[in-house]
Amino acid sequence: MLLSIVFTPALAQALVPASQPELDEVLVTGEQPGPGLWHVTANGNELWILGTLDPLPARMRWRSNQADSIIARSRQVLAPPGVNIDIGFFKSLTLLPTLLRARKMADGRTLEQALPPDIYARWRALKARYLRNADSVEKHRPIVAAQELYRSALAQSGLESNDDIWEQVRQSARRHEVPVTPVTLRPAIEDPKGTLQELQQIALAQEVSCLVTTMQRLETDLPLMRLRANHWSRGDIDGLRAMPHVDQRLACFDAVASVPALRERLLKTRQQLEELWVAAAQVALTNSHCTFAVLPIGDLLRSDGLLSRLKARGYEVQAPR
């Protein structure tokens, strides 16, 4: 079983119930150029970075002649940073009972029994809108229910959450015979079953916070998510900068990190992953005349993101105009 996880920082907003807004923003379709590229230079060598956004319009296809031409003359393409945990196929089969138990509340309660009445009322309204007949989700833990609700809401709102942009970059690199350099941590999980059991120790209050933040984003942010997706598709960087970015994954990450045994490992992994990418970028800027890379655009727009580390080391960083 191969799991791929990408950790990205995010901002949180107050959890204020709101009515479901109308989705007035018409999503773009067809071929779109996406944003311009960030440009990092050192001693004549170049690193070009594409910032990706999640989610994007489901019927939009990214096509950037600029990106393709730069990939064609690059010595390598840096993959997005990620964590791969390979525990083997047969080992994963032995974990299925524990994994299935980890999806449900340990005491057998339903969401109606576990959630405060006001929160459950909001859940029921969103479930009726986006999950309809998925009654089995009522037995799932709040953090699992949040993920299923979010995924279904995106699909019904014309948005898509996947790695399609990165896959197109990979295909371009393959066409131009440019090697892809992975930026991947492979931590050893000595006790996968024990790790899954630790997930069952997440405090209910933390999981509820994850669910509430997810619901709040769907209640208030879906039109903005659509607008944000259009800005990315059309390459409107100023529009993206001007918009607040809510990401429920911060609350969900905090829920998992509320278990002491997991918190230390998660925070250490995130730090190691960021250091691994910065090191790979420095090697590329030292040894390759031209390198192409892909990072989440939220990190590129943040003043304390990965680019700030390159600036601190003396590299010149230029945002797209």
N, C-alpha and C positions, 0 to 999 in steps of 0.2 A: 504493500500500500504506500503510495507516494503522495505526500501532502506538500503543497506549496503555499507558503504564507508570506505575505509582504506587509511589513509594519510601516505605517506612515503616521506622523503626528497629525493632529486635528484640533479644531477649536470647538468649544461647546457653548451652547446658549441656554438661557433659562427654560425650564420645562413648564410652558404655559399652554393649557388646553386651548384649542381654537377650532373653529368650524372648518369643514373641508372646502378649500378654495376651488374655483373653477380653473381648468387648465387652458387658459386663453392663449398661451404662447404656442404658435404653430411650429412644429419641429421641422427642421430642414431635412431634405431628402437628397438622394443622388450623390454625385462626387463633390467633395468639399476639400479645401486645401489644408484645413487645420491651422494651428498657430505657427508663427515663425520659430526659428531655432535660437536657443541660447548659445553664445559663442565664448569659449574659454581659450585663451592663448598663453603660450610660454615659449620663449626662444624660437619663434617661428613655427612651433607645432600648434595644432588646433584640436579642440574638442567641441563638437557640435552636439547639443542636447535637445531632444524633442520632449516636451512636457505632455503627458497623457492625462486624460480626465475620465472619471468613472462616476456616473454612467454617461452614455452618449446616445444620440438618436438611433433607434434600431434600423431605420431605413437609410441611414447615411453611410456612404463609403468614403473613407479617407483616401485622398490621392494628392501627394505633394511632390511635384517635380524637383523642388529644392532638396528635399530630404533624399530622394532617389539619387540625384546627381552627386550629393555628398557621400552617400553610402558607397557609390560606385568608385570613388577615389580614396576611400578610407582604407587603412591597414587592418582595422578591426572594428567590430560593433560590440559595445559593452551592453550586456543584458541588464534588465532591471534587477535590483537587489532582491534576493528571496532566500527562503529557508526550505531546504528539502530534507524530509525525514523518510528514509527508506527502511521499513521494518520487515519487508519481504511479504510475498503473497500468502504463503501458508501461515506465517505468523499472524497476519492480519485476520485470517479466518478465525483463529482462536480468540481474537479480541472482539469479534462481533457481538457476543452476548453482553459484554461489558459496555461496548459502544452504544448498543440499543438501550441499555438501562440508563446510560448517561444522558440520553435524550429526554428521559422522563423524570418527573420529580420523584425523589427517593421514597417519599411517604405515600405515593399513589394518589395524591391530590390532583384535582383539575385546576385549570386557570381560574375558574369561577370561585373555587374554594381558596385559592392562594392569593388572589389579587384583591386590593381594596375595592369596594363597590364602584367608586367613581372611575377608577382606572379600568376596571373590567368593562364598564359601560362603553368607554372609548374603544377598548379592544374589540368588543362585539360589533360596534359600528364599522370599524375598519375591516374586521374579518368578513362581515356581510358584503362589504364592497369589493374586497380583493381576494378573499379565500373561499367565499361562498360555501360549497359543500364539504370543505376539508375539516370535518368534525374531529378527526383524529388529532389535530393540532391542539385541541383542548387539553389533552393529556401531556403535552410537551412542556418542558421547562420554559420559563419566560425568555431566556436568552436564545433558545432554539426557535420558539414561536416568533420572536422578533426577526430572525433571519428569514424565515419562510414568508412572513408578511411582507417584508421589504422586497424580496425577490419577485413575488407575485405582483406587487404594486408597480414596480418598475415596468414589468412586461405589459401590464394593462395601460400604462401611461405612455407607451411608445418609446420607452427608454430601454437600454440594454447594458448590462454589466458583464463584461468579458475582457479577454486579452486580445481582441481582434487587431488593435493598432500595433501591438508588439508583434503579432503573428505576421502582419504585412511587412513590418521592418525585417523580420527574419527571412521572409520570402525574397525581399529585395536583396538582402545580403547573399542569399543563396544564388540568385540570378547573376550577381556580379562577382561571385566566388570570393566573398569577403568573409573571413572567419568570425564567428560569434564567440566572444569571451564571456563565460558565465561569471556572475558575481553572486556566489551562492555559499551559504553556510550549510554544513552537514553535521549538525550536532548529534552526538551519540545518545540514544534513548535506551538506557540499560533496562528500564522496567516500564515498557509501554502500558501494560495493564495497570500498574500502579499510578501512572500519569492520568489515565482515564478515570481511575477511582478518585484521584485528587480533584478532577473537574466536578465531581458530584458534591464536593465540599464547598462550592461557591455559595456565599451567603445569598439567601432569597432576596434581600433588600437590594443587593448589587445587581442581581438579574432583573429585578423589576425596574431599576434605573435604566438599564439597557433597553428594555422593552418600551418604557415611557419615552425615552429619547428618540427611539425609532418611530414611535407613533407620532410624536411631536413633529418630526421631520416630514412624515407623510401628510400630516394635517396642515402644515404651514409652508413647507418648502418645495413641494412638487412643482409648482409653477416656476419657482426660481431654479430648480434643477433642470427643467426644460430650457429656460433662458440661458443658463450657464452652459448647457450642452450645445446650444446654438452658437453662443459666443466662441466656444472652442472650435466648433466645426468651421466657422467662418474666419477664424484666426483673429478674433477681436480680443487681444490681450488686455487692453484698457478696460473693456467691459468686464472681463474676469477679475481684474484687480479691484474694481469698484464694488464687487458683490461680496457680501459676507458668505463664508462657507461653513455650513453646519455638517458635521460628520458624526453620526451616531456610533461609529466604531470606537470612538474614544471611551464612551460609557461602557461599551461591551468589553473593550480591552481592560478597563478598570475592574469589571466584574470578574474576569478570569484572574487578574492580578491580585484580587482580594484574598486569594488563598496563598498564605506565606510561602509554601513550598513551590508554588508556580511563579510568584511575583519575581523572585530573584532571578530565576531562569529566563523569564520573558524580558525583563529589563536588560539583563546582560546580553541576551541575544540581539535585541534591538540596537544596543550600543555597538556590538561587534559587527553587525550588518552595516551600520553607517560607516564605521571605520574601514570596513572591507571595501566599500564603494569608493571612498576617498582615496584609499591606497591604490585601487585599480585605476582611478582617474589620473593620479600622479604618475603612475608607471606609463600610462598611455601618453601623457603630455611630455614625458621624457624620451620615450622610445619611438613614437609614431608621429609622422608628419600630419596625419589626419585620422581622427577617431570619431565615430558616431555613437551616441548613447541615448538611453530612454529612461526618464524618471517621471514620477507623478508630478503634474504641474503645480499642485498645491505646495509641494516642497520647494519648487523653483521660485514661487511667488513669495514665500516666507523669508523675512529678513534674517532669520536664524536657521535656515535650511542648510542643505549640504553645500550649496554654492558659497555660503558664508565661510565655510571651512577652507575652500580653495582660495577665496579672497584673502583670508588671514594668512595664507602661506605665500602670498605675493602674486598669485595668478590674476590676470586681467579677465574680468567677466563682463560680458556685454549682453544685455537683454535684447530680445527682438524689438524692432521699431514698429 
